[in-house]
Amino acid sequence: MKSDTITAIATGLSSGGISIIRISGNDAFSIIDRIYKSKNGKKKLSNEKSHTIHYGFIVDGDEIVDEVMVTIMRAPSTYTREDVIEINCHGGLVVTRKILKIVLGQGVRLAEPGEFTKRAFLNGRIDLSQAEAVSDIIKAKNDIALKNSLKQLEGREYEIIKKIRDSILRDIAYIEAALDDPEHISIEGFSEELEENLQNYSQSINRLISGSKNGRLIKEGIKTVILGKPNVGKSSLLNILVREDRAIVTDIAGTTRDTLEETINLNDITLNIIDTAGIRTTDDEVEKIGVDKAMKVAKEADLIIYVIDSSVPLDDNDEAILLMIKEKKAIILMNKSDLTPCIRKEDIEKKSNHPIIGTSFVEHEGIENLEQLIKDMFFKGDISFNEDIYVTNERHIEAFSNALKALDMVRESIYNNMPEDFYSIDLMTAYEELGGILGENVGEDLINMIFSEFCMGK
């Protein structure tokens, strides 16, 4: 790996209280000694103890550039397992960039996106799944996503994978030893024991895969589409959930002609909400385009909120919507409950098995029930953070699926009474697929691609 010294601004490029310029590599201490001046002008940071903070100035020749606090950390007890210096300066854009320019003038290279974390991985401080968790922590949209990513960073996924891989390796070692020394190690009856082991491995992997859908929803958010005829209150619902007047609301039917998208946090989960044009039969070409688009996004939705005006009778447009959402995960809102009802809940229940909530967007009634129902529908109440981990990474899910296929091949070999060395081949495939999640035997191109998605300075 590259062993040169790198630097980058580790905080956001905006005005703030402080900015941090991070330096990592073999020359970190000699560089800071050349540009740092203590208050009395005598202290050299290369002579100071590790993991200490020092007050002084960054200088450019004889010119004082800024008053700073400098944190010094010696390898290997650092984020990158290299010598690390962090300059805490005032948070102005001009001064931060000027100090970075001074550091770069000492022969230091500007770090690539994610390169500090990449060095932590390449130097063995974290595995690849933990490195990816760092990126997920930065991008977390809600508390649940953050907690899940923190568990991955702590190594929960690593622990599960390592346990399975250690057991697979013992199976392989036993088979190989028995084949090499049949006089002293018997393979007879081992296939029954192996089948039981395979069942345990598959159960553990399937448990991780089964939670991956929730993992995607936790990480990316629930794609939520608001459907209904014109003037039933769809845009009013969006404004209530977003808690601002995001959509135009009028008494004129058909005001919304295109989709309108907003992202909100609701009970610690993320909803990517799409307000759509009112669905009805129309000869207006522009409105028809909006209706077609509404139906298209509804097909791709994780959740549909179907809003009905309970003060007017159902018509053919309602029947068409109910048929369209029959196989979808959906909630039906009987809106305008503050008006004289024309539709009863029992009328809807005869046509749909979806949960129904009475609402009045004018009075903000039923909104809390809607919010809780959404969480219950997707996560069956509060998520437990004691043991469960939700896999959010598509690369991991693919590797788990490939490992399961390899384990199935072992079962097939046992069923067909194939020679035992066939067992070892497929067991090793499963072992390597799981290892790829942790970063073992993965190509440089994949590693570079993963870390290129990180922000600069991390």
C-alpha positions in Angstrom: 0.0 0.0 0.0 1.0 3.6 -0.3 3.2 4.7 2.6 3.4 8.4 1.8 2.0 11.0 4.2 -1.5 12.4 3.4 -3.6 15.3 4.6 -7.2 16.6 4.2 -9.7 18.8 5.8 -11.7 16.4 8.1 -14.6 18.8 8.8 -17.2 20.3 6.5 -16.1 23.3 4.3 -18.3 25.9 5.9 -18.1 28.7 8.5 -18.1 27.2 12.0 -16.5 27.2 15.4 -13.5 25.0 14.4 -12.0 23.1 11.4 -9.8 20.1 11.6 -6.9 19.4 9.2 -5.8 15.7 9.5 -2.3 14.4 8.7 -1.4 10.7 8.6 1.9 9.0 7.7 5.5 8.5 8.6 6.4 12.2 8.2 3.5 13.6 10.2 5.6 14.7 13.2 8.5 16.2 11.2 5.9 18.2 9.2 4.1 19.6 12.2 7.5 20.5 13.8 8.2 22.7 10.8 4.9 24.6 10.8 3.9 24.7 14.5 5.2 27.2 17.1 4.4 26.8 20.8 3.5 29.8 22.9 7.1 30.1 24.2 8.5 29.1 20.9 10.6 26.2 22.3 8.3 23.1 22.2 8.7 20.5 19.5 5.7 18.2 19.2 7.8 15.3 18.1 9.2 15.2 21.6 5.8 15.1 23.3 3.8 12.2 24.5 1.2 10.5 22.3 -2.5 11.3 22.6 -1.9 14.8 24.0 -3.2 18.2 22.9 -1.1 21.3 22.6 -1.8 25.0 22.3 0.2 27.1 19.9 0.3 28.7 16.4 0.5 27.5 12.8 3.2 29.6 11.1 4.2 30.2 7.5 7.8 31.2 7.8 7.8 34.1 10.3 4.1 34.8 9.8 1.5 33.5 12.3 -1.4 32.1 10.4 -3.8 31.0 13.2 -4.0 30.1 16.8 -4.6 26.4 17.1 -4.9 23.3 19.3 -2.9 20.3 17.9 -3.6 16.7 18.8 -0.7 14.3 18.4 -1.2 10.5 18.2 1.6 7.9 17.5 1.2 4.7 15.6 -0.1 2.1 16.1 -2.8 3.4 18.5 -4.5 5.7 15.9 -7.3 5.5 13.4 -5.0 4.6 10.5 -2.4 2.8 12.6 0.0 5.5 11.4 1.3 8.6 13.1 -1.6 11.1 13.0 -1.7 14.8 13.6 -4.9 16.8 13.9 -4.8 20.6 13.7 -7.8 22.3 15.3 -8.0 25.8 13.9 -10.7 28.5 13.6 -13.5 27.5 11.3 -13.3 30.1 8.6 -13.0 28.9 5.0 -10.0 31.2 4.3 -7.9 30.2 7.3 -8.7 26.5 6.9 -7.7 26.4 3.3 -4.5 28.4 4.0 -3.4 26.0 6.7 -4.1 23.0 4.3 -2.0 24.8 1.6 0.9 25.2 4.1 0.7 21.5 5.0 0.7 20.5 1.4 3.7 22.7 0.8 5.7 20.4 3.1 5.6 17.6 0.5 2.4 16.0 1.8 -0.1 14.6 -0.7 -3.9 15.5 -0.6 -5.8 12.4 0.6 -8.2 10.7 -1.8 -11.8 10.3 -0.7 -12.0 7.8 2.2 -8.2 7.2 2.2 -7.8 7.5 6.0 -10.4 4.8 6.5 -8.8 2.8 3.6 -5.5 2.9 5.5 -7.2 1.7 8.6 -8.5 -1.3 6.7 -5.2 -2.0 4.8 -3.3 -1.8 8.1 -5.6 -4.3 9.8 -7.3 -2.0 12.3 -10.8 -2.8 10.8 -12.2 -5.2 8.3 -13.9 -4.2 5.1 -17.4 -4.5 6.6 -16.5 -2.2 9.4 -15.0 0.3 6.9 -18.3 0.3 5.0 -20.1 0.8 8.3 -18.1 4.1 8.8 -19.5 5.3 5.5 -23.0 4.3 6.5 -22.7 6.2 9.8 -21.8 9.4 8.0 -24.8 8.9 5.6 -27.3 7.7 8.2 -30.7 9.4 7.8 -32.2 8.4 11.1 -31.4 7.0 14.6 -32.2 3.4 13.6 -29.8 3.5 10.7 -27.2 5.1 12.9 -27.5 2.4 15.6 -27.4 -0.4 13.0 -24.3 1.0 11.4 -22.6 1.4 14.9 -23.3 -2.3 15.6 -21.6 -3.2 12.3 -18.6 -0.9 13.2 -18.4 -2.7 16.6 -17.9 -5.9 14.7 -21.3 -7.6 15.2 -21.5 -8.8 11.6 -17.8 -9.8 11.7 -18.4 -11.9 14.8 -21.3 -13.8 13.1 -19.3 -14.4 9.9 -16.1 -15.4 11.8 -18.0 -18.0 13.8 -19.4 -19.6 10.7 -16.1 -19.5 8.9 -14.2 -21.0 11.8 -16.7 -23.9 11.9 -16.5 -24.4 8.1 -12.7 -24.5 8.3 -12.8 -27.2 10.9 -15.1 -29.3 8.7 -12.7 -28.8 5.8 -9.7 -29.7 7.9 -11.3 -32.9 9.2 -12.2 -34.0 5.7 -8.7 -33.3 4.4 -7.0 -35.0 7.3 -9.2 -38.1 6.9 -8.4 -38.3 3.2 -4.7 -37.9 3.9 -4.6 -40.4 6.8 -7.5 -42.8 6.4 -5.8 -45.4 8.7 -6.0 -43.2 11.7 -8.9 -40.8 10.9 -12.3 -42.2 9.8 -14.6 -40.3 7.6 -17.4 -42.8 8.2 -20.5 -41.2 9.6 -19.1 -37.7 9.1 -21.7 -36.8 6.4 -24.5 -36.9 9.0 -22.6 -34.6 11.3 -21.8 -32.3 8.3 -25.4 -32.1 7.3 -26.3 -30.9 10.8 -23.5 -28.3 10.6 -24.7 -27.2 7.2 -28.2 -26.6 8.6 -26.8 -24.4 11.4 -24.7 -22.4 8.9 -27.6 -21.8 6.6 -29.9 -20.8 9.4 -27.4 -18.1 10.6 -26.9 -16.8 7.0 -30.7 -16.9 6.2 -31.4 -14.9 9.4 -29.1 -12.1 8.1 -30.6 -12.2 4.6 -34.1 -12.2 5.9 -33.5 -8.9 7.7 -31.9 -7.3 4.6 -35.2 -5.9 3.4 -35.7 -4.1 6.6 -32.0 -3.1 6.3 -32.6 -1.5 3.0 -35.6 0.4 4.4 -33.6 1.5 7.4 -30.8 2.7 5.2 -32.5 4.1 2.2 -36.0 4.9 3.6 -39.5 3.6 2.8 -40.6 4.7 -0.7 -44.1 6.0 0.2 -46.6 7.0 -2.5 -49.7 9.0 -1.7 -52.5 8.0 -4.0 -56.1 9.1 -4.5 -58.6 10.9 -6.7 -58.2 14.7 -7.1 -59.1 17.0 -4.2 -59.2 14.2 -1.5 -56.4 15.8 0.6 -53.2 14.2 -0.7 -51.2 17.4 -0.8 -52.5 18.4 2.6 -51.3 15.1 4.0 -47.8 15.7 2.5 -47.7 19.2 4.2 -48.8 17.7 7.5 -46.1 15.0 7.4 -43.4 17.4 6.2 -44.6 20.0 8.7 -44.5 22.8 6.2 -46.5 24.0 3.2 -44.5 22.1 0.7 -47.4 21.3 -1.7 -49.9 23.8 -3.1 -53.4 23.1 -1.7 -56.5 24.6 -3.2 -60.2 23.6 -3.6 -59.6 23.2 -7.3 -59.4 19.5 -8.3 -56.3 18.5 -10.2 -54.0 21.2 -8.8 -51.2 18.6 -8.5 -50.1 17.6 -12.1 -46.7 16.0 -11.3 -45.1 14.0 -8.5 -43.6 15.9 -5.6 -41.0 14.2 -3.4 -39.9 14.9 0.2 -37.9 12.9 2.8 -38.9 13.0 6.4 -38.0 11.2 9.6 -41.0 9.5 11.3 -40.6 7.7 14.6 -36.9 7.2 13.8 -37.5 5.8 10.4 -37.1 7.6 7.0 -40.0 8.0 4.6 -39.3 9.1 1.0 -42.8 10.5 0.3 -44.1 11.0 -3.2 -47.3 13.1 -3.6 -49.0 12.3 -7.0 -51.5 13.7 -9.3 -55.1 12.8 -8.6 -56.1 9.6 -10.4 -59.2 9.9 -12.5 -60.3 9.4 -16.1 -59.5 12.6 -18.0 -59.1 14.0 -21.6 -56.6 16.6 -20.4 -53.3 15.5 -22.0 -51.1 17.1 -19.3 -53.2 15.7 -16.4 -53.2 12.3 -18.1 -49.4 12.3 -18.1 -49.5 13.0 -14.3 -52.0 10.2 -13.8 -49.8 7.7 -15.7 -46.8 8.8 -13.7 -48.7 8.3 -10.4 -49.6 4.8 -11.4 -46.0 4.0 -12.4 -44.5 5.2 -9.1 -47.2 3.3 -7.2 -46.0 0.0 -8.7 -42.5 0.6 -7.4 -43.6 1.8 -3.9 -42.8 0.0 -0.6 -45.9 1.6 0.9 -49.0 3.2 -0.6 -51.2 5.6 1.4 -54.5 5.7 -0.4 -56.6 8.7 0.6 -60.4 8.6 0.2 -62.8 11.5 0.6 -65.3 9.9 3.0 -67.8 12.7 2.3 -68.5 11.6 -1.3 -69.5 8.2 -2.6 -66.9 5.8 -4.1 -66.8 5.7 -7.9 -65.1 3.8 -10.7 -61.8 5.6 -10.1 -61.8 4.3 -6.5 -62.5 0.8 -7.7 -59.6 1.0 -10.1 -57.2 2.2 -7.3 -58.4 -0.5 -4.9 -57.7 -3.1 -7.6 -54.3 -1.6 -8.3 -53.1 -1.7 -4.7 -54.7 -5.1 -3.8 -51.3 -6.9 -3.7 -49.3 -3.9 -2.3 -48.5 -3.0 1.2 -51.0 -0.1 1.8 -52.9 2.0 4.3 -56.3 3.5 3.5 -57.2 6.9 5.0 -60.8 7.8 5.1 -60.3 11.6 5.1 -62.6 14.5 5.8 -64.2 12.8 8.9 -65.1 16.3 10.1 -67.7 16.4 7.3 -71.0 14.4 7.0 -69.9 10.9 6.1 -71.1 9.3 2.9 -68.9 6.2 3.2 -68.7 3.8 6.2 -65.6 1.9 7.2 -67.5 -1.3 6.6 -68.0 -0.3 3.0 -64.2 -0.2 2.4 -63.6 -3.4 4.4 -65.8 -5.3 2.0 -63.5 -4.3 -0.9 -60.0 -4.4 0.8 -58.0 -6.1 3.5 -55.8 -3.1 4.0 -55.8 -1.3 7.4 -58.2 1.7 7.5 -57.8 4.9 9.6 -60.3 7.7 9.9 -58.6 11.1 9.4 -59.3 14.8 9.2 -56.4 16.7 7.8 -58.1 20.0 8.7 -58.2 18.9 12.3 -55.0 16.9 12.1 -56.9 13.8 13.4 -55.6 10.3 12.9 -52.0 11.4 12.0 -50.5 9.8 15.1 -52.3 6.6 14.4 -50.9 6.6 10.8 -47.4 7.2 12.0 -47.4 4.4 14.5 -49.1 2.0 12.0 -46.3 2.6 9.4 -43.7 1.7 11.9 -45.6 -1.4 13.1 -46.2 -2.5 9.5 -42.5 -2.5 8.6 -40.8 -3.3 11.8 -43.5 -5.1 13.8 -43.2 -2.6 16.7 -39.9 -1.4 18.2 -36.7 -2.9 16.8 -34.6 -4.7 19.3 -31.0 -3.5 19.3 -29.7 -6.2 21.7 -28.8 -8.9 19.2 -30.3 -8.2 15.8 -28.3 -6.7 13.0 -29.8 -5.6 9.7 -27.7 -6.1 6.6 -27.9 -3.0 4.5 -25.1 -3.6 2.0 -25.9 -5.2 -1.4 -22.4 -6.6 -1.7 -22.8 -8.4 1.6 -26.3 -9.8 0.6 -24.9 -11.1 -2.7 -22.0 -12.8 -0.9 -24.3 -14.4 1.7 -26.5 -15.7 -1.2 -23.5 -17.2 -2.9 -22.4 -18.9 0.3 -25.8 -20.4 0.7 -25.7 -21.8 -2.9 -22.3 -23.4 -2.1 -23.7 -25.0 1.1 -26.6 -26.3 -0.9 -24.0 -27.9 -3.3 -22.5 -29.7 -0.4 -25.9 -31.1 0.6 -26.4 -32.3 -3.0 -23.0 -34.0 -2.9 -23.9 -35.8 0.3 -27.3 -36.8 -1.1 -25.7 -38.2 -4.3 -23.0 -40.0 -2.3 -20.2 -38.1 -4.0 -16.6 -38.4 -2.9 -15.7 -36.4 0.2 -13.3 -34.1 -1.6 -16.3 -32.6 -3.4 -17.5 -31.5 0.0 -14.3 -29.6 0.6 -14.5 -27.7 -2.7 -17.9 -26.2 -2.1 -17.2 -25.7 1.6 -14.2 -23.6 0.6 -16.3 -21.6 -1.8 -18.7 -20.7 1.0 -15.7 -19.9 3.3 -14.2 -17.5 0.6 -17.6 -15.8 -0.1 -18.0 -15.0 3.5 -14.4 -13.9 3.7 -15.0 -11.5 0.9 -17.4 -9.5 3.1 -14.6 -8.9 5.5 -12.2 -7.9 2.8 -10.2 -11.2 2.4 -9.1 -12.0 -1.2 -10.9 -9.0 -2.7 -9.5 -7.2 -5.7 -7.9 -3.8 -5.6 -10.6 -2.4 -8.0 -13.4 -3.3 -5.6 -11.5 -1.8 -2.6 -10.9 1.4 -4.6 -14.6 1.6 -5.6 -15.8 1.2 -2.1 -13.6 3.9 -0.6 -14.2 6.3 -3.5 -17.8 6.7 -2.2 -16.5 8.1 1.1 -16.3 11.8 1.7 -13.0 13.6 1.6 -11.1 13.6 4.9 -12.6 10.4 6.3 
